[in-house]
Amino acid sequence: DNHSQVSRASLRIRILDVNDNPPELATPYEAAVCEDAKPGQLIQTISVVDRDEPQSGHRFYFTLAPEATNNHHFSLLDIKG
Protein backbone atom coordinates (compact mmCIF):
# COMPACT_ATOMS: atom_id res chain seq x y z
CA ASP A 1 0.00 0.00 0.00
CA ASN A 2 3.03 2.30 0.15
CA HIS A 3 3.47 3.83 -3.32
CA SER A 4 7.09 4.76 -2.59
CA GLN A 5 7.93 1.02 -2.33
CA VAL A 6 6.21 -0.05 -5.55
CA SER A 7 8.14 -0.56 -8.77
CA ARG A 8 7.17 -1.70 -12.21
CA ALA A 9 9.19 -3.25 -14.98
CA SER A 10 8.40 -4.52 -18.44
CA LEU A 11 9.08 -8.16 -19.03
CA ARG A 12 9.28 -9.77 -22.43
CA ILE A 13 8.99 -13.55 -22.66
CA ARG A 14 9.96 -15.47 -25.76
CA ILE A 15 8.58 -19.00 -25.93
CA LEU A 16 10.50 -21.45 -28.05
CA ASP A 17 8.58 -24.37 -29.48
CA VAL A 18 10.71 -27.33 -28.51
CA ASN A 19 8.09 -29.87 -29.57
CA ASP A 20 7.76 -29.13 -33.27
CA ASN A 21 6.73 -32.73 -33.92
CA PRO A 22 3.91 -34.36 -31.97
CA PRO A 23 4.15 -38.07 -31.13
CA GLU A 24 3.05 -40.30 -33.99
CA LEU A 25 2.69 -44.00 -34.75
CA ALA A 26 6.05 -45.54 -35.64
CA THR A 27 4.61 -47.08 -38.81
CA PRO A 28 1.16 -47.23 -40.39
CA TYR A 29 -0.69 -50.09 -38.69
CA GLU A 30 -3.48 -52.24 -40.04
CA ALA A 31 -4.80 -55.08 -37.93
CA ALA A 32 -7.11 -57.95 -38.79
CA VAL A 33 -8.82 -60.34 -36.42
CA CYS A 34 -9.43 -63.87 -37.69
CA GLU A 35 -12.65 -65.64 -36.78
CA ASP A 36 -10.70 -68.34 -34.91
CA ALA A 37 -8.83 -65.85 -32.66
CA LYS A 38 -8.71 -67.01 -29.07
CA PRO A 39 -9.92 -64.83 -26.15
CA GLY A 40 -6.97 -62.84 -24.82
CA GLN A 41 -4.92 -63.38 -27.99
CA LEU A 42 -2.55 -60.54 -28.90
CA ILE A 43 -3.83 -58.91 -32.08
CA GLN A 44 -1.53 -55.92 -32.62
CA THR A 45 1.50 -54.29 -31.01
CA ILE A 46 1.86 -50.58 -31.65
CA SER A 47 4.74 -48.20 -31.07
CA VAL A 48 4.97 -44.41 -31.01
CA VAL A 49 7.90 -42.14 -31.82
CA ASP A 50 8.55 -38.47 -31.16
CA ARG A 51 11.04 -36.84 -33.51
CA ASP A 52 11.80 -34.26 -30.76
CA GLU A 53 12.77 -37.08 -28.43
CA PRO A 54 15.41 -36.11 -25.86
CA GLN A 55 18.43 -38.32 -25.17
CA SER A 56 16.70 -39.92 -22.18
CA GLY A 57 13.62 -40.76 -24.25
CA HIS A 58 9.94 -40.38 -23.56
CA ARG A 59 7.49 -42.73 -21.91
CA PHE A 60 4.20 -42.96 -23.80
CA TYR A 61 0.93 -44.16 -22.34
CA PHE A 62 -2.09 -45.37 -24.25
CA THR A 63 -5.66 -45.42 -22.99
CA LEU A 64 -8.94 -46.51 -24.44
CA ALA A 65 -11.37 -43.83 -25.48
CA PRO A 66 -13.97 -43.16 -22.75
CA GLU A 67 -16.74 -44.81 -24.77
CA ALA A 68 -14.66 -48.02 -25.05
CA THR A 69 -13.66 -48.43 -21.40
CA ASN A 70 -16.60 -50.75 -20.63
CA ASN A 71 -16.14 -52.82 -23.79
CA HIS A 72 -14.92 -56.23 -22.65
CA HIS A 73 -14.03 -57.25 -26.22
CA PHE A 74 -11.06 -54.90 -26.43
CA SER A 75 -8.21 -54.13 -24.03
CA LEU A 76 -4.75 -52.57 -23.95
CA LEU A 77 -1.70 -54.17 -22.38
CA ASP A 78 1.48 -52.24 -21.56
CA ILE A 79 4.46 -54.41 -22.44
CA LYS A 80 6.83 -51.93 -20.74
CA GLY A 81 8.96 -51.62 -23.82
URJOPE-V901714 format. One record per residue. N is the residue number from 1. RES is the residue in three letters. D_CENTER is the distance of its C-alpha to the mean C-alpha in whole Angstrom. Layout:
BEGIN
n->[N:N]
res->[RES:RES]
d_center->[D_CENTER:D_CENTER]
END
This chain:
BEGIN
n->[1:2:3:4:5:6:7:8:9:10:11:12:13:14:15:16:17:18:19:20:21:22:23:24:25:26:27:28:29:30:31:32:33:34:35:36:37:38:39:40:41:42:43:44:45:46:47:48:49:50:51:52:53:54:55:56:57:58:59:60:61:62:63:64:65:66:67:68:69:70:71:72:73:74:75:76:77:78:79:80:81]
res->[ASP:ASN:HIS:SER:GLN:VAL:SER:ARG:ALA:SER:LEU:ARG:ILE:ARG:ILE:LEU:ASP:VAL:ASN:ASP:ASN:PRO:PRO:GLU:LEU:ALA:THR:PRO:TYR:GLU:ALA:ALA:VAL:CYS:GLU:ASP:ALA:LYS:PRO:GLY:GLN:LEU:ILE:GLN:THR:ILE:SER:VAL:VAL:ASP:ARG:ASP:GLU:PRO:GLN:SER:GLY:HIS:ARG:PHE:TYR:PHE:THR:LEU:ALA:PRO:GLU:ALA:THR:ASN:ASN:HIS:HIS:PHE:SER:LEU:LEU:ASP:ILE:LYS:GLY]
d_center->[47:49:49:51:48:45:43:41:39:37:33:31:28:26:22:21:18:16:13:15:12:9:6:8:10:13:15:16:17:19:20:24:25:29:31:32:29:29:27:24:24:21:21:18:15:12:11:8:10:9:13:13:12:15:18:16:13:9:8:5:6:7:9:12:13:16:18:18:18:21:22:23:23:19:17:14:15:13:15:14:14]
END
